[in-house]
């Protein structure tokens, strides 16, 4: 998940994503886009953004349907 500090949408999305990931035994890695100039330029205002195996799942709000479609166990 790409995020930034003091982002309420990021906090909300993380709160929704965490139980989904935990139920599947998946870690949630949170990356602060402001910590890297390249990430900041690439993602700008497109946070929060959920990335799964290099593919953007959603940004702004959690899209559980898209996440389920793209998640492949194993």
PyMOL Python script that loads the backbone (N, CA, C, O; Angstrom):
from pymol import cmd

cmd.read_pdbstr("""\
ATOM      1  N   UNK A   1       0.842  -1.163   0.000  1.00  0.00           N
ATOM      2  CA  UNK A   1       0.000   0.000   0.000  1.00  0.00           C
ATOM      3  C   UNK A   1       0.894   1.235   0.000  1.00  0.00           C
ATOM      4  O   UNK A   1       1.791   1.359   0.833  1.00  0.00           O
ATOM      5  N   UNK A   2       0.647   2.141  -0.933  1.00  0.00           N
ATOM      6  CA  UNK A   2       1.364   3.411  -0.961  1.00  0.00           C
ATOM      7  C   UNK A   2       0.529   4.432  -0.212  1.00  0.00           C
ATOM      8  O   UNK A   2      -0.680   4.539  -0.419  1.00  0.00           O
ATOM      9  N   UNK A   3       1.179   5.171   0.651  1.00  0.00           N
ATOM     10  CA  UNK A   3       0.501   6.041   1.599  1.00  0.00           C
ATOM     11  C   UNK A   3       1.348   7.274   1.856  1.00  0.00           C
ATOM     12  O   UNK A   3       2.423   7.440   1.281  1.00  0.00           O
ATOM     13  N   UNK A   4       0.842   8.139   2.735  1.00  0.00           N
ATOM     14  CA  UNK A   4       1.647   9.255   3.249  1.00  0.00           C
ATOM     15  C   UNK A   4       1.141   9.578   4.644  1.00  0.00           C
ATOM     16  O   UNK A   4       0.018   9.240   5.016  1.00  0.00           O
ATOM     17  N   UNK A   5       1.998  10.239   5.399  1.00  0.00           N
ATOM     18  CA  UNK A   5       1.628  10.607   6.764  1.00  0.00           C
ATOM     19  C   UNK A   5       0.484  11.615   6.754  1.00  0.00           C
ATOM     20  O   UNK A   5       0.312  12.378   5.803  1.00  0.00           O
ATOM     21  N   UNK A   6      -0.282  11.599   7.821  1.00  0.00           N
ATOM     22  CA  UNK A   6      -1.393  12.530   8.026  1.00  0.00           C
ATOM     23  C   UNK A   6      -2.413  12.461   6.899  1.00  0.00           C
ATOM     24  O   UNK A   6      -2.960  13.487   6.494  1.00  0.00           O
ATOM     25  N   UNK A   7      -2.672  11.270   6.393  1.00  0.00           N
ATOM     26  CA  UNK A   7      -3.639  11.058   5.310  1.00  0.00           C
ATOM     27  C   UNK A   7      -4.795  10.237   5.882  1.00  0.00           C
ATOM     28  O   UNK A   7      -4.645   9.041   6.135  1.00  0.00           O
ATOM     29  N   UNK A   8      -5.926  10.867   6.083  1.00  0.00           N
ATOM     30  CA  UNK A   8      -7.069  10.164   6.661  1.00  0.00           C
ATOM     31  C   UNK A   8      -7.582   9.053   5.756  1.00  0.00           C
ATOM     32  O   UNK A   8      -7.953   7.983   6.239  1.00  0.00           O
ATOM     33  N   UNK A   9      -7.607   9.295   4.445  1.00  0.00           N
ATOM     34  CA  UNK A   9      -8.026   8.239   3.527  1.00  0.00           C
ATOM     35  C   UNK A   9      -7.097   7.030   3.613  1.00  0.00           C
ATOM     36  O   UNK A   9      -7.535   5.882   3.538  1.00  0.00           O
ATOM     37  N   UNK A  10      -5.806   7.314   3.773  1.00  0.00           N
ATOM     38  CA  UNK A  10      -4.825   6.229   3.905  1.00  0.00           C
ATOM     39  C   UNK A  10      -5.103   5.410   5.162  1.00  0.00           C
ATOM     40  O   UNK A  10      -5.064   4.180   5.131  1.00  0.00           O
ATOM     41  N   UNK A  11      -5.380   6.091   6.257  1.00  0.00           N
ATOM     42  CA  UNK A  11      -5.679   5.407   7.519  1.00  0.00           C
ATOM     43  C   UNK A  11      -6.935   4.551   7.386  1.00  0.00           C
ATOM     44  O   UNK A  11      -6.977   3.423   7.876  1.00  0.00           O
ATOM     45  N   UNK A  12      -7.950   5.084   6.728  1.00  0.00           N
ATOM     46  CA  UNK A  12      -9.204   4.351   6.543  1.00  0.00           C
ATOM     47  C   UNK A  12      -8.993   3.118   5.667  1.00  0.00           C
ATOM     48  O   UNK A  12      -9.477   2.032   5.985  1.00  0.00           O
ATOM     49  N   UNK A  13      -8.270   3.294   4.567  1.00  0.00           N
ATOM     50  CA  UNK A  13      -8.045   2.163   3.682  1.00  0.00           C
ATOM     51  C   UNK A  13      -7.229   1.082   4.378  1.00  0.00           C
ATOM     52  O   UNK A  13      -7.526  -0.105   4.241  1.00  0.00           O
ATOM     53  N   UNK A  14      -6.209   1.481   5.119  1.00  0.00           N
ATOM     54  CA  UNK A  14      -5.394   0.514   5.851  1.00  0.00           C
ATOM     55  C   UNK A  14      -6.231  -0.256   6.863  1.00  0.00           C
ATOM     56  O   UNK A  14      -6.048  -1.462   7.028  1.00  0.00           O
ATOM     57  N   UNK A  15      -7.144   0.426   7.538  1.00  0.00           N
ATOM     58  CA  UNK A  15      -8.020  -0.235   8.518  1.00  0.00           C
ATOM     59  C   UNK A  15      -8.925  -1.260   7.851  1.00  0.00           C
ATOM     60  O   UNK A  15      -9.269  -2.267   8.469  1.00  0.00           O
ATOM     61  N   UNK A  16      -9.319  -1.025   6.603  1.00  0.00           N
ATOM     62  CA  UNK A  16     -10.152  -1.980   5.868  1.00  0.00           C
ATOM     63  C   UNK A  16      -9.310  -3.101   5.265  1.00  0.00           C
ATOM     64  O   UNK A  16      -9.735  -4.256   5.239  1.00  0.00           O
ATOM     65  N   UNK A  17      -8.126  -2.764   4.785  1.00  0.00           N
ATOM     66  CA  UNK A  17      -7.269  -3.736   4.115  1.00  0.00           C
ATOM     67  C   UNK A  17      -6.648  -4.739   5.083  1.00  0.00           C
ATOM     68  O   UNK A  17      -6.507  -5.914   4.745  1.00  0.00           O
ATOM     69  N   UNK A  18      -6.283  -4.300   6.260  1.00  0.00           N
ATOM     70  CA  UNK A  18      -5.569  -5.145   7.213  1.00  0.00           C
ATOM     71  C   UNK A  18      -6.320  -6.428   7.555  1.00  0.00           C
ATOM     72  O   UNK A  18      -5.710  -7.495   7.495  1.00  0.00           O
ATOM     73  N   UNK A  19      -7.609  -6.393   7.912  1.00  0.00           N
ATOM     74  CA  UNK A  19      -8.285  -7.661   8.222  1.00  0.00           C
ATOM     75  C   UNK A  19      -8.421  -8.582   7.005  1.00  0.00           C
ATOM     76  O   UNK A  19      -8.348  -9.803   7.139  1.00  0.00           O
ATOM     77  N   UNK A  20      -8.618  -7.996   5.818  1.00  0.00           N
ATOM     78  CA  UNK A  20      -8.698  -8.802   4.595  1.00  0.00           C
ATOM     79  C   UNK A  20      -7.389  -9.558   4.396  1.00  0.00           C
ATOM     80  O   UNK A  20      -7.391 -10.762   4.143  1.00  0.00           O
ATOM     81  N   UNK A  21      -6.276  -8.845   4.513  1.00  0.00           N
ATOM     82  CA  UNK A  21      -4.963  -9.450   4.326  1.00  0.00           C
ATOM     83  C   UNK A  21      -4.668 -10.479   5.416  1.00  0.00           C
ATOM     84  O   UNK A  21      -4.147 -11.555   5.123  1.00  0.00           O
ATOM     85  N   UNK A  22      -4.990 -10.167   6.648  1.00  0.00           N
ATOM     86  CA  UNK A  22      -4.736 -11.077   7.767  1.00  0.00           C
ATOM     87  C   UNK A  22      -5.502 -12.393   7.594  1.00  0.00           C
ATOM     88  O   UNK A  22      -4.981 -13.461   7.915  1.00  0.00           O
ATOM     89  N   UNK A  23      -6.719 -12.317   7.097  1.00  0.00           N
ATOM     90  CA  UNK A  23      -7.531 -13.518   6.890  1.00  0.00           C
ATOM     91  C   UNK A  23      -6.916 -14.441   5.842  1.00  0.00           C
ATOM     92  O   UNK A  23      -7.223 -15.632   5.800  1.00  0.00           O
ATOM     93  N   UNK A  24      -6.054 -13.891   5.003  1.00  0.00           N
ATOM     94  CA  UNK A  24      -5.407 -14.670   3.948  1.00  0.00           C
ATOM     95  C   UNK A  24      -3.926 -14.926   4.230  1.00  0.00           C
ATOM     96  O   UNK A  24      -3.211 -15.488   3.400  1.00  0.00           O
ATOM     97  N   UNK A  25      -3.483 -14.506   5.413  1.00  0.00           N
ATOM     98  CA  UNK A  25      -2.098 -14.705   5.793  1.00  0.00           C
ATOM     99  C   UNK A  25      -1.123 -13.835   5.014  1.00  0.00           C
ATOM    100  O   UNK A  25       0.041 -14.201   4.845  1.00  0.00           O
ATOM    101  N   UNK A  26      -1.587 -12.695   4.543  1.00  0.00           N
ATOM    102  CA  UNK A  26      -0.760 -11.797   3.746  1.00  0.00           C
ATOM    103  C   UNK A  26      -0.293 -10.612   4.582  1.00  0.00           C
ATOM    104  O   UNK A  26      -1.062 -10.079   5.382  1.00  0.00           O
ATOM    105  N   UNK A  27       0.947 -10.198   4.408  1.00  0.00           N
ATOM    106  CA  UNK A  27       1.408  -8.985   5.093  1.00  0.00           C
ATOM    107  C   UNK A  27       0.930  -7.744   4.337  1.00  0.00           C
ATOM    108  O   UNK A  27       0.696  -7.794   3.129  1.00  0.00           O
ATOM    109  N   UNK A  28       0.792  -6.660   5.043  1.00  0.00           N
ATOM    110  CA  UNK A  28       0.502  -5.378   4.415  1.00  0.00           C
ATOM    111  C   UNK A  28       1.743  -4.514   4.591  1.00  0.00           C
ATOM    112  O   UNK A  28       2.108  -4.147   5.708  1.00  0.00           O
ATOM    113  N   UNK A  29       2.368  -4.204   3.501  1.00  0.00           N
ATOM    114  CA  UNK A  29       3.545  -3.347   3.515  1.00  0.00           C
ATOM    115  C   UNK A  29       3.080  -1.935   3.165  1.00  0.00           C
ATOM    116  O   UNK A  29       2.487  -1.711   2.110  1.00  0.00           O
ATOM    117  N   UNK A  30       3.355  -0.990   4.056  1.00  0.00           N
ATOM    118  CA  UNK A  30       2.958   0.399   3.831  1.00  0.00           C
ATOM    119  C   UNK A  30       4.212   1.184   3.461  1.00  0.00           C
ATOM    120  O   UNK A  30       5.191   1.206   4.207  1.00  0.00           O
ATOM    121  N   UNK A  31       4.163   1.828   2.293  1.00  0.00           N
ATOM    122  CA  UNK A  31       5.282   2.606   1.792  1.00  0.00           C
ATOM    123  C   UNK A  31       4.863   4.073   1.747  1.00  0.00           C
ATOM    124  O   UNK A  31       3.861   4.429   1.127  1.00  0.00           O
ATOM    125  N   UNK A  32       5.649   4.916   2.415  1.00  0.00           N
ATOM    126  CA  UNK A  32       5.391   6.356   2.425  1.00  0.00           C
ATOM    127  C   UNK A  32       5.935   6.954   1.133  1.00  0.00           C
ATOM    128  O   UNK A  32       7.149   6.977   0.929  1.00  0.00           O
ATOM    129  N   UNK A  33       5.058   7.436   0.260  1.00  0.00           N
ATOM    130  CA  UNK A  33       5.504   7.966  -1.029  1.00  0.00           C
ATOM    131  C   UNK A  33       6.378   9.199  -0.871  1.00  0.00           C
ATOM    132  O   UNK A  33       7.186   9.501  -1.749  1.00  0.00           O
ATOM    133  N   UNK A  34       6.227   9.907   0.227  1.00  0.00           N
ATOM    134  CA  UNK A  34       7.017  11.111   0.448  1.00  0.00           C
ATOM    135  C   UNK A  34       8.452  10.803   0.870  1.00  0.00           C
ATOM    136  O   UNK A  34       9.280  11.709   0.966  1.00  0.00           O
ATOM    137  N   UNK A  35       8.747   9.531   1.121  1.00  0.00           N
ATOM    138  CA  UNK A  35      10.092   9.147   1.546  1.00  0.00           C
ATOM    139  C   UNK A  35      11.049   8.996   0.363  1.00  0.00           C
ATOM    140  O   UNK A  35      12.254   8.834   0.552  1.00  0.00           O
ATOM    141  N   UNK A  36      10.515   9.048  -0.842  1.00  0.00           N
ATOM    142  CA  UNK A  36      11.334   8.839  -2.030  1.00  0.00           C
ATOM    143  C   UNK A  36      10.850   9.773  -3.136  1.00  0.00           C
ATOM    144  O   UNK A  36       9.669   9.740  -3.485  1.00  0.00           O
ATOM    145  N   UNK A  37      11.722  10.600  -3.692  1.00  0.00           N
ATOM    146  CA  UNK A  37      11.301  11.554  -4.726  1.00  0.00           C
ATOM    147  C   UNK A  37      10.671  10.889  -5.959  1.00  0.00           C
ATOM    148  O   UNK A  37       9.764  11.447  -6.577  1.00  0.00           O
ATOM    149  N   UNK A  38      11.157   9.705  -6.306  1.00  0.00           N
ATOM    150  CA  UNK A  38      10.589   9.010  -7.464  1.00  0.00           C
ATOM    151  C   UNK A  38       9.168   8.555  -7.170  1.00  0.00           C
ATOM    152  O   UNK A  38       8.275   8.717  -8.001  1.00  0.00           O
ATOM    153  N   UNK A  39       8.960   7.983  -5.985  1.00  0.00           N
ATOM    154  CA  UNK A  39       7.605   7.557  -5.599  1.00  0.00           C
ATOM    155  C   UNK A  39       6.678   8.757  -5.488  1.00  0.00           C
ATOM    156  O   UNK A  39       5.521   8.697  -5.906  1.00  0.00           O
ATOM    157  N   UNK A  40       7.181   9.837  -4.930  1.00  0.00           N
ATOM    158  CA  UNK A  40       6.365  11.042  -4.779  1.00  0.00           C
ATOM    159  C   UNK A  40       5.928  11.560  -6.146  1.00  0.00           C
ATOM    160  O   UNK A  40       4.778  11.961  -6.321  1.00  0.00           O
ATOM    161  N   UNK A  41       6.834  11.552  -7.101  1.00  0.00           N
ATOM    162  CA  UNK A  41       6.504  12.018  -8.448  1.00  0.00           C
ATOM    163  C   UNK A  41       5.554  11.036  -9.139  1.00  0.00           C
ATOM    164  O   UNK A  41       4.626  11.455  -9.832  1.00  0.00           O
ATOM    165  N   UNK A  42       5.780   9.742  -8.954  1.00  0.00           N
ATOM    166  CA  UNK A  42       4.966   8.727  -9.618  1.00  0.00           C
ATOM    167  C   UNK A  42       3.535   8.697  -9.085  1.00  0.00           C
ATOM    168  O   UNK A  42       2.581   8.605  -9.858  1.00  0.00           O
ATOM    169  N   UNK A  43       3.389   8.775  -7.756  1.00  0.00           N
ATOM    170  CA  UNK A  43       2.060   8.604  -7.164  1.00  0.00           C
ATOM    171  C   UNK A  43       1.396   9.911  -6.753  1.00  0.00           C
ATOM    172  O   UNK A  43       0.171   9.970  -6.646  1.00  0.00           O
ATOM    173  N   UNK A  44       2.177  10.956  -6.521  1.00  0.00           N
ATOM    174  CA  UNK A  44       1.621  12.276  -6.214  1.00  0.00           C
ATOM    175  C   UNK A  44       0.428  12.225  -5.283  1.00  0.00           C
ATOM    176  O   UNK A  44       0.540  11.857  -4.114  1.00  0.00           O
ATOM    177  N   UNK A  45      -0.717  12.602  -5.827  1.00  0.00           N
ATOM    178  CA  UNK A  45      -1.946  12.617  -5.031  1.00  0.00           C
ATOM    179  C   UNK A  45      -2.735  11.314  -5.129  1.00  0.00           C
ATOM    180  O   UNK A  45      -3.831  11.216  -4.576  1.00  0.00           O
ATOM    181  N   UNK A  46      -2.198  10.319  -5.819  1.00  0.00           N
ATOM    182  CA  UNK A  46      -2.898   9.036  -5.970  1.00  0.00           C
ATOM    183  C   UNK A  46      -2.615   8.115  -4.796  1.00  0.00           C
ATOM    184  O   UNK A  46      -2.179   6.978  -4.974  1.00  0.00           O
ATOM    185  N   UNK A  47      -2.866   8.613  -3.603  1.00  0.00           N
ATOM    186  CA  UNK A  47      -2.744   7.806  -2.400  1.00  0.00           C
ATOM    187  C   UNK A  47      -4.036   7.937  -1.616  1.00  0.00           C
ATOM    188  O   UNK A  47      -4.685   8.982  -1.657  1.00  0.00           O
ATOM    189  N   UNK A  48      -4.407   6.912  -0.920  1.00  0.00           N
ATOM    190  CA  UNK A  48      -3.764   5.623  -0.815  1.00  0.00           C
ATOM    191  C   UNK A  48      -3.928   4.814  -2.107  1.00  0.00           C
ATOM    192  O   UNK A  48      -4.910   4.961  -2.835  1.00  0.00           O
ATOM    193  N   UNK A  49      -2.959   3.976  -2.361  1.00  0.00           N
ATOM    194  CA  UNK A  49      -2.974   3.121  -3.538  1.00  0.00           C
ATOM    195  C   UNK A  49      -2.592   1.720  -3.102  1.00  0.00           C
ATOM    196  O   UNK A  49      -1.591   1.525  -2.412  1.00  0.00           O
ATOM    197  N   UNK A  50      -3.392   0.748  -3.508  1.00  0.00           N
ATOM    198  CA  UNK A  50      -3.099  -0.647  -3.187  1.00  0.00           C
ATOM    199  C   UNK A  50      -2.508  -1.303  -4.424  1.00  0.00           C
ATOM    200  O   UNK A  50      -3.084  -1.262  -5.511  1.00  0.00           O
ATOM    201  N   UNK A  51      -1.348  -1.907  -4.230  1.00  0.00           N
ATOM    202  CA  UNK A  51      -0.621  -2.593  -5.290  1.00  0.00           C
ATOM    203  C   UNK A  51      -0.492  -4.049  -4.869  1.00  0.00           C
ATOM    204  O   UNK A  51      -0.122  -4.347  -3.733  1.00  0.00           O
ATOM    205  N   UNK A  52      -0.794  -4.939  -5.778  1.00  0.00           N
ATOM    206  CA  UNK A  52      -0.677  -6.367  -5.492  1.00  0.00           C
ATOM    207  C   UNK A  52       0.193  -6.990  -6.573  1.00  0.00           C
ATOM    208  O   UNK A  52      -0.210  -7.080  -7.733  1.00  0.00           O
ATOM    209  N   UNK A  53       1.378  -7.415  -6.189  1.00  0.00           N
ATOM    210  CA  UNK A  53       2.326  -8.039  -7.116  1.00  0.00           C
ATOM    211  C   UNK A  53       2.618  -7.150  -8.321  1.00  0.00           C
ATOM    212  O   UNK A  53       2.693  -7.631  -9.452  1.00  0.00           O
ATOM    213  N   UNK A  54       2.781  -5.856  -8.074  1.00  0.00           N
ATOM    214  CA  UNK A  54       3.127  -4.922  -9.140  1.00  0.00           C
ATOM    215  C   UNK A  54       1.958  -4.394  -9.940  1.00  0.00           C
ATOM    216  O   UNK A  54       2.154  -3.629 -10.884  1.00  0.00           O
ATOM    217  N   UNK A  55       0.768  -4.779  -9.591  1.00  0.00           N
ATOM    218  CA  UNK A  55      -0.421  -4.325 -10.313  1.00  0.00           C
ATOM    219  C   UNK A  55      -1.278  -3.451  -9.394  1.00  0.00           C
ATOM    220  O   UNK A  55      -1.589  -3.835  -8.266  1.00  0.00           O
ATOM    221  N   UNK A  56      -1.651  -2.279  -9.892  1.00  0.00           N
ATOM    222  CA  UNK A  56      -2.501  -1.394  -9.111  1.00  0.00           C
ATOM    223  C   UNK A  56      -3.887  -1.997  -9.000  1.00  0.00           C
ATOM    224  O   UNK A  56      -4.521  -2.323 -10.004  1.00  0.00           O
ATOM    225  N   UNK A  57      -4.350  -2.141  -7.765  1.00  0.00           N
ATOM    226  CA  UNK A  57      -5.679  -2.688  -7.509  1.00  0.00           C
ATOM    227  C   UNK A  57      -6.692  -1.549  -7.434  1.00  0.00           C
ATOM    228  O   UNK A  57      -7.749  -1.603  -8.062  1.00  0.00           O
ATOM    229  N   UNK A  58      -6.358  -0.526  -6.663  1.00  0.00           N
ATOM    230  CA  UNK A  58      -7.269   0.598  -6.476  1.00  0.00           C
ATOM    231  C   UNK A  58      -6.529   1.739  -5.810  1.00  0.00           C
ATOM    232  O   UNK A  58      -5.460   1.551  -5.229  1.00  0.00           O
ATOM    233  N   UNK A  59      -7.114   2.934  -5.903  1.00  0.00           N
ATOM    234  CA  UNK A  59      -6.584   4.042  -5.133  1.00  0.00           C
ATOM    235  C   UNK A  59      -7.733   4.905  -4.657  1.00  0.00           C
ATOM    236  O   UNK A  59      -8.794   4.957  -5.280  1.00  0.00           O
ATOM    237  N   UNK A  60      -7.505   5.578  -3.547  1.00  0.00           N
ATOM    238  CA  UNK A  60      -8.547   6.408  -2.944  1.00  0.00           C
ATOM    239  C   UNK A  60      -9.379   5.633  -1.949  1.00  0.00           C
ATOM    240  O   UNK A  60      -9.427   5.970  -0.766  1.00  0.00           O
ATOM    241  N   UNK A  61     -10.031   4.595  -2.431  1.00  0.00           N
ATOM    242  CA  UNK A  61     -10.882   3.757  -1.580  1.00  0.00           C
ATOM    243  C   UNK A  61     -10.625   2.297  -1.924  1.00  0.00           C
ATOM    244  O   UNK A  61     -10.281   1.970  -3.060  1.00  0.00           O
ATOM    245  N   UNK A  62     -10.792   1.429  -0.945  1.00  0.00           N
ATOM    246  CA  UNK A  62     -10.549   0.001  -1.152  1.00  0.00           C
ATOM    247  C   UNK A  62     -11.631  -0.593  -2.045  1.00  0.00           C
ATOM    248  O   UNK A  62     -12.822  -0.408  -1.795  1.00  0.00           O
ATOM    249  N   UNK A  63     -11.219  -1.298  -3.070  1.00  0.00           N
ATOM    250  CA  UNK A  63     -12.119  -2.005  -3.974  1.00  0.00           C
ATOM    251  C   UNK A  63     -11.919  -3.496  -3.714  1.00  0.00           C
ATOM    252  O   UNK A  63     -11.043  -4.133  -4.300  1.00  0.00           O
ATOM    253  N   UNK A  64     -12.742  -4.034  -2.829  1.00  0.00           N
ATOM    254  CA  UNK A  64     -12.596  -5.445  -2.449  1.00  0.00           C
ATOM    255  C   UNK A  64     -12.840  -6.388  -3.617  1.00  0.00           C
ATOM    256  O   UNK A  64     -12.201  -7.436  -3.699  1.00  0.00           O
ATOM    257  N   UNK A  65     -13.747  -6.041  -4.517  1.00  0.00           N
ATOM    258  CA  UNK A  65     -14.006  -6.902  -5.676  1.00  0.00           C
ATOM    259  C   UNK A  65     -12.767  -7.005  -6.551  1.00  0.00           C
ATOM    260  O   UNK A  65     -12.397  -8.100  -6.977  1.00  0.00           O
ATOM    261  N   UNK A  66     -12.126  -5.883  -6.820  1.00  0.00           N
ATOM    262  CA  UNK A  66     -10.896  -5.891  -7.631  1.00  0.00           C
ATOM    263  C   UNK A  66      -9.788  -6.651  -6.909  1.00  0.00           C
ATOM    264  O   UNK A  66      -9.036  -7.401  -7.531  1.00  0.00           O
ATOM    265  N   UNK A  67      -9.691  -6.460  -5.613  1.00  0.00           N
ATOM    266  CA  UNK A  67      -8.670  -7.142  -4.825  1.00  0.00           C
ATOM    267  C   UNK A  67      -8.866  -8.650  -4.877  1.00  0.00           C
ATOM    268  O   UNK A  67      -7.898  -9.390  -5.055  1.00  0.00           O
ATOM    269  N   UNK A  68     -10.083  -9.112  -4.727  1.00  0.00           N
ATOM    270  CA  UNK A  68     -10.380 -10.548  -4.796  1.00  0.00           C
ATOM    271  C   UNK A  68     -10.066 -11.101  -6.181  1.00  0.00           C
ATOM    272  O   UNK A  68      -9.538 -12.207  -6.301  1.00  0.00           O
ATOM    273  N   UNK A  69     -10.389 -10.338  -7.233  1.00  0.00           N
ATOM    274  CA  UNK A  69     -10.120 -10.787  -8.594  1.00  0.00           C
ATOM    275  C   UNK A  69      -8.626 -10.952  -8.850  1.00  0.00           C
ATOM    276  O   UNK A  69      -8.212 -11.904  -9.511  1.00  0.00           O
ATOM    277  N   UNK A  70      -7.819 -10.036  -8.334  1.00  0.00           N
ATOM    278  CA  UNK A  70      -6.389 -10.044  -8.620  1.00  0.00           C
ATOM    279  C   UNK A  70      -5.568 -10.924  -7.678  1.00  0.00           C
ATOM    280  O   UNK A  70      -4.442 -11.301  -8.000  1.00  0.00           O
ATOM    281  N   UNK A  71      -6.132 -11.250  -6.518  1.00  0.00           N
ATOM    282  CA  UNK A  71      -5.407 -12.061  -5.539  1.00  0.00           C
ATOM    283  C   UNK A  71      -5.394 -13.512  -5.992  1.00  0.00           C
ATOM    284  O   UNK A  71      -6.430 -14.100  -6.301  1.00  0.00           O
ATOM    285  N   UNK A  72      -4.191 -14.070  -6.023  1.00  0.00           N
ATOM    286  CA  UNK A  72      -4.032 -15.456  -6.417  1.00  0.00           C
ATOM    287  C   UNK A  72      -3.240 -16.183  -5.330  1.00  0.00           C
ATOM    288  O   UNK A  72      -2.035 -15.975  -5.188  1.00  0.00           O
ATOM    289  N   UNK A  73      -3.925 -17.036  -4.563  1.00  0.00           N
ATOM    290  CA  UNK A  73      -3.214 -17.739  -3.495  1.00  0.00           C
ATOM    291  C   UNK A  73      -2.139 -18.680  -4.050  1.00  0.00           C
ATOM    292  O   UNK A  73      -2.228 -19.204  -5.161  1.00  0.00           O
ATOM    293  N   UNK A  74      -1.132 -18.854  -3.214  1.00  0.00           N
ATOM    294  CA  UNK A  74      -0.144 -19.847  -3.505  1.00  0.00           C
ATOM    295  C   UNK A  74       1.077 -19.360  -4.146  1.00  0.00           C
ATOM    296  O   UNK A  74       1.980 -20.146  -4.432  1.00  0.00           O
TER     297      UNK A  74
END
""", "prot")
cmd.dss("prot")
cmd.show_as("cartoon", "prot")
cmd.util.cbc("prot")
cmd.orient("prot")
